[in-house]
Every structure is written in C-alpha cells, then in structure tokens.
Amino acid sequence: MVTDSDRLRNKRLVFYREDLERIDQVLEEFLELSGSNCNLLIDREGHMVTCCGDAKSIDEQTIAALVAGSYAATREMAKLLGEDEFSVLFHQGKRDSIQLSMVGNRTIMATVFSDQTTIGMVRLYAKAACVSLEKIFDEIEKRPANTATLDAEFGDSAKGALDCFFSE
C-alpha cells in the first residue's frame, strides 16, 4: 500500500539557489509585514529548508523536528475529529508565540513572534505568504526533471584518476 509519505518521498522537490532566493524573499516580506521575529520553512519530515529573521536564540534543527512531530500528531487528532488535517496551529506563550502553517502538502512555515506582534497580523500575512510559496512550489514541481547522465568518457576518466590516486 502506497502512503502519503511514500508519494511525497518519490516526488521530492529539488530546490536550486534561485528557488531558495525566491522563497526567502517571500519569507522576508512576510517577516517585515507581520512584525514577526523569524520564519522557518520546514519539510514534513522535519528538515530545515530555509530560515529568515532573528533565529539566534533558536535551535533550528530541534525546532524543525518538533514542528514536524507536532504536525504529525495534530493530523491524527484532526482525523479523529473527521478532518483531513488542521492547516494552521498556534501555540501562545507569555512572551513568544509560534504559528505553524501548512504550505501545500510538503512544507510547514513556522512563524515565531513576540507579544509585541498581534496574532491577527501574523494570520493575515501568513495566508498571503503561503499562497505565494505554493505558487513557487507549483512552478518547481512542473519544471522538467534534470535527466543529465554521465557518459562513458567521464567514467573512464574518473576510473583513471582513482587508479592513479590509489596506486602506490
């Protein structure tokens, strides 16, 4: 039986530098408009895609793994309530809060903001940022796959270099 995870893994997006620059531009604009502290884009498996803003006090890798775990647990809770999943999660603290927004079906945007920022601003601009990011992901997904192959000449050249390197 093929699961959603299997489908995602088999259809993994590849981000090039230009893609990340476009993604970062959306996140930076969202950061400025919302007044948030930082934005992290995380894949559903818990890997960091990119981050912008002031993340010095955050262990990004740990947050990424916990965000993915939180989303997985919440997805199961949603199913118990008859929903496919919840698209937005919000955790409020005394000083800082975090909003998790599903972007398409592959990534989660984690927005960290302080009590100086209103949740309404974050929600409003997060929705627009998610739409922009989804458009970028759609373009990436439609891009033809790189089918470059190495020819026999390269293989012979590499073999010769390795033989030379490892010979005594």
Secondary structure, 3 states (H helix, E strand, C coil): CCCHHHHHHHCCCCCCHHHHHHHHHHHHHHHHHHCCCEEEEEECCCCEEEEEECCCCCCHHHHHHHHHHHHHHHHHHHHHCCCCCCCEEEEECCCEEEEEEEECCCEEEEEEEECCCCHHHHHHHHHHHHHHHHHHHHHHHHCCCCCCCCCHHHHHHHHHHHHHHHCC
